[in-house]
Amino acid sequence: MSDSSHRDIFAERGRALEDAFFRQRDQQLVHALRDELSEFEERARLAHVSGVLDQRVLQELVESGVTAESLLAMRLIPMLAVAWADRTISEPEREAILSAAKEDRILPDSPAYRMLQEWLRLPPDARVIDAWKAYARELARVSSPDTVAAIRERHERLCRTVAQASGGFFGIGSESGSEKKKMQDLLSVYDAS
């Protein structure tokens, strides 16, 4: 083989290597773009469903795994957080949460119900609780005082239902200290509005 044919083969392999590198780099860029567009689309869907426009809050929700379909389950986060305050969920607490889900029309086999089932098995990640707080603050910011008062009252009622589900005598004195503390922490997001 002549020197020129070695150079041609070497140049051809170099081009093939460059093509492979740029093809791989292009695929990485395309995947990154798809991921970015997917997050953007999910934020837009969440904004449409929730009425929240703050991009930071929407991004926190997306990063926490909340989708437009599962946003309904976010309404139950305060109940779940109170139920998990003692590090376990009792059967009466589980029943109270599932009853609230049924009232909210969270249907079995829906993404919201599947997410709820997972949160009944394992406590929601701290990022989910933080995302709920950001969501609730933003919702309180954009809603009328009457709406905020109604939402706060509903969450307080549901949290008390869960906290009182496991103990006490006819619900008197049945909230544990950790449950009361968790309830105060969660409901305080409405006080800042």
ZIKASUL-V727260 format. One record per residue. N is the residue number from 1. RES is the residue in three letters. PHI is phi in degrees with one decimal (* if undefined). PSI is psi in whole degrees, 0 to 359 (NA if undefined). D_LAST is the distance of its C-alpha to the last C-alpha in Angstrom with 1 decimal. Layout:
# ZIKASUL-V727260
n-><N	N>
res-><RES	RES>
phi-><PHI	PHI>
psi-><PSI	PSI>
d_last-><D_LAST	D_LAST>
This chain:
# ZIKASUL-V727260
n-><1	2	3	4	5	6	7	8	9	10	11	12	13	14	15	16	17	18	19	20	21	22	23	24	25	26	27	28	29	30	31	32	33	34	35	36	37	38	39	40	41	42	43	44	45	46	47	48	49	50	51	52	53	54	55	56	57	58	59	60	61	62	63	64	65	66	67	68	69	70	71	72	73	74	75	76	77	78	79	80	81	82	83	84	85	86	87	88	89	90	91	92	93	94	95	96	97	98	99	100	101	102	103	104	105	106	107	108	109	110	111	112	113	114	115	116	117	118	119	120	121	122	123	124	125	126	127	128	129	130	131	132	133	134	135	136	137	138	139	140	141	142	143	144	145	146	147	148	149	150	151	152	153	154	155	156	157	158	159	160	161	162	163	164	165	166	167	168	169	170	171	172	173	174	175	176	177	178	179	180	181	182	183	184	185	186	187	188	189	190	191	192	193>
res-><MET	SER	ASP	SER	SER	HIS	ARG	ASP	ILE	PHE	ALA	GLU	ARG	GLY	ARG	ALA	LEU	GLU	ASP	ALA	PHE	PHE	ARG	GLN	ARG	ASP	GLN	GLN	LEU	VAL	HIS	ALA	LEU	ARG	ASP	GLU	LEU	SER	GLU	PHE	GLU	GLU	ARG	ALA	ARG	LEU	ALA	HIS	VAL	SER	GLY	VAL	LEU	ASP	GLN	ARG	VAL	LEU	GLN	GLU	LEU	VAL	GLU	SER	GLY	VAL	THR	ALA	GLU	SER	LEU	LEU	ALA	MET	ARG	LEU	ILE	PRO	MET	LEU	ALA	VAL	ALA	TRP	ALA	ASP	ARG	THR	ILE	SER	GLU	PRO	GLU	ARG	GLU	ALA	ILE	LEU	SER	ALA	ALA	LYS	GLU	ASP	ARG	ILE	LEU	PRO	ASP	SER	PRO	ALA	TYR	ARG	MET	LEU	GLN	GLU	TRP	LEU	ARG	LEU	PRO	PRO	ASP	ALA	ARG	VAL	ILE	ASP	ALA	TRP	LYS	ALA	TYR	ALA	ARG	GLU	LEU	ALA	ARG	VAL	SER	SER	PRO	ASP	THR	VAL	ALA	ALA	ILE	ARG	GLU	ARG	HIS	GLU	ARG	LEU	CYS	ARG	THR	VAL	ALA	GLN	ALA	SER	GLY	GLY	PHE	PHE	GLY	ILE	GLY	SER	GLU	SER	GLY	SER	GLU	LYS	LYS	LYS	MET	GLN	ASP	LEU	LEU	SER	VAL	TYR	ASP	ALA	SER>
phi-><*	-83.0	-60.8	-67.6	-71.3	-64.1	-65.2	-63.7	-64.6	-61.4	-64.9	-63.5	-65.2	-63.1	-64.2	-62.8	-64.9	-60.9	-59.7	-63.3	-61.6	-70.0	-63.7	-64.1	-63.7	-61.9	-63.5	-63.0	-65.7	-64.2	-63.3	-62.7	-65.0	-61.8	-62.0	-63.3	-65.7	-63.0	-62.7	-61.8	-63.3	-67.7	-61.4	-64.5	-65.0	-63.0	-60.7	-63.4	-74.7	-95.3	85.2	-80.0	-112.8	-64.5	-62.1	-65.0	-64.3	-61.5	-63.7	-61.2	-63.9	-61.9	-65.7	-85.0	90.8	-81.2	-115.0	-57.8	-69.0	-97.5	-57.6	-56.0	-65.5	-61.5	-62.9	-96.6	-55.4	-57.8	-61.8	-64.8	-62.7	-66.6	-60.7	-83.4	-57.7	-93.2	73.8	-145.2	-115.7	-79.9	-63.4	-61.7	-65.3	-59.3	-64.1	-63.8	-67.8	-65.5	-65.1	-63.9	-63.4	-62.9	-61.6	-82.9	61.7	-85.6	-89.9	-54.4	76.5	-86.4	-56.3	-63.6	-68.3	-62.6	-63.9	-61.1	-58.7	-64.6	-69.8	-78.0	-83.5	-133.3	-62.4	-59.6	-58.6	-55.9	-64.5	-69.2	-63.3	-62.2	-65.8	-62.4	-60.9	-62.8	-61.4	-64.8	-61.8	-66.9	-61.7	-65.3	-67.2	-95.3	-102.4	-70.5	-56.8	-65.1	-65.0	-60.7	-61.4	-67.1	-65.0	-61.3	-61.6	-62.7	-64.3	-63.6	-61.3	-66.2	-64.1	-64.9	-58.2	-68.7	-62.3	-91.9	-66.7	-98.6	-156.1	80.0	-108.9	56.7	78.3	-90.0	68.7	-92.6	-83.4	-75.7	-59.8	-68.5	-68.8	-60.9	-62.1	-63.1	-61.5	-60.7	-61.4	-68.8	-72.6	-64.4	-63.1	-82.1	-73.4	-82.8	-75.1>
psi-><139	165	322	323	327	318	321	316	316	316	319	317	324	315	319	320	315	315	315	317	310	327	315	317	319	318	319	317	320	317	318	319	318	317	316	316	322	315	318	315	319	321	318	319	317	318	317	316	321	335	357	133	345	114	327	315	315	319	319	320	314	315	336	359	9	131	169	322	328	0	327	321	335	332	339	0	315	318	316	317	319	317	321	357	328	12	3	159	124	166	317	324	316	315	321	320	315	327	317	322	318	318	326	5	36	106	144	147	0	156	322	319	319	319	317	316	320	318	337	336	316	143	148	142	150	327	327	318	315	320	321	317	315	318	313	320	315	318	319	325	322	356	162	157	323	319	315	316	319	318	315	315	318	313	320	316	314	320	318	322	315	315	327	356	330	348	189	177	106	36	5	123	24	353	127	164	320	326	317	315	315	318	314	318	313	316	341	340	333	337	336	354	NA>
d_last-><80.5	80.5	78.1	76.7	76.0	74.2	72.1	71.4	70.3	68.3	66.6	66.0	64.4	62.3	61.1	60.4	58.4	56.4	55.9	54.7	52.4	50.9	50.8	48.8	46.5	46.0	45.2	42.6	41.1	41.1	39.4	36.7	36.2	36.1	33.5	31.4	31.8	31.1	27.7	27.0	28.1	26.0	22.8	23.8	24.4	21.1	19.4	21.6	21.0	17.3	16.1	14.4	15.9	14.8	18.2	17.3	15.2	18.1	20.7	19.2	19.5	23.0	24.1	23.1	25.5	23.2	24.8	24.1	26.5	24.9	21.2	21.8	22.5	19.1	17.9	20.2	19.1	17.5	20.9	22.8	21.2	21.8	25.3	26.1	24.9	28.5	29.8	31.4	30.7	33.1	34.6	32.8	29.4	30.6	31.7	28.4	26.6	29.3	29.2	25.4	26.3	29.1	27.0	24.7	28.0	27.9	31.7	34.1	35.2	31.9	30.1	27.1	29.6	31.4	28.2	27.4	31.0	30.7	27.7	29.7	32.5	30.6	27.1	24.6	24.7	22.1	21.2	20.4	18.0	16.4	16.4	14.8	11.9	11.6	12.1	9.6	6.7	8.5	9.1	5.7	5.6	9.1	9.4	10.1	8.6	11.9	11.6	8.4	10.4	13.5	12.4	11.2	14.5	16.5	15.5	16.3	19.5	20.6	20.0	22.0	24.6	25.2	25.1	27.7	29.8	32.0	33.0	33.5	35.6	34.2	30.7	30.9	30.0	29.7	26.5	27.4	25.8	24.7	23.1	21.2	20.0	18.9	17.2	15.2	14.4	13.2	11.2	9.4	7.3	5.6	5.6	3.8	0.0>
